[in-house]
């Protein structure tokens, strides 16, 4: 496996973890009592930040998937040149 492919797969895994964490935080936000949010509890979930994290993860995943596609095309081109 090429280093480019390894890095892209690592990026896919990171994006997957990021979206899973954001989704979990969003779901858990509904179980946080409203009183603690109003009291200025710093543990309250920032829904805007979690939505941004989800959007970043989507872009990150797409970028790494594109790298994998390009790397596959490059490998195919190299094989075609050798034959």
N, C-alpha and C positions, 0 to 999 in steps of 0.2 A: 504494500500500500504506500502510495506517495505521501510525502509530508504535507502537500497541499490538501490531499483528501483527508488526512488525519486532522488537520486544523479545521477544515470545513465541518467534519463530523463533530468535532469538539464544540464548534460554534452552534451546530444544530442542537446538541445536548444542552448547552447553556441557555439557548432560547427556549427550549422545552421546559427547563427548570424555572426560568423567569416567568413564563406564562402560567405555569402551575402554581407558583407562589402568589402571583397577582390574583389568580382566580380564587385561590384559597382565602386570601385576605379579603377579597370582595365578599365572598360567601360568609365569612366569619364576621364581617362588619355588621350584618343584620342581627347577629346574636349579641353584639355589644350593647349594653343598656344605654338608652338615650340620656339618662341622667349623668352618666360618667362622661359622655361627650360634652354635655353642657357645662360640666364642672371643670373643663379644661384638662381632662385626662390626656396625657401625652401618648398613651397607648392606643388611643382611638385611631381607627384606620382612616387614612386620607384617600377617599375614593378617587379623587382626581389623579393623584399620584399613581394609584394602582391601575387606572385606565391607561395612563401614559405608559407605564411599565408594560402593560399588555400590548400596546401599539408598537413599542420599541421591540418587543420580543417577536412580533409578527414580521417587522422589517428585517430584523436580524436573521430570522429563520429563512426568509425569502432570499436574502443576500447569500447566505451560506449554501442554500440549495442551488443558486445560480453558479456559485463557484464550483460545485460538484459537477454540474452540467458542462461547464466550460472545460474542466479538467478531463472529463470523459471524452469530449470532442477532441481535445489535444492528444490524448492517448490513442484514439482511433486514427487521427491523422498520422501520428508517428508509425503506427502499424501499417497503414496504407503506404507510407513512404518506404518502409523496409521491404515490402512485398512487391 
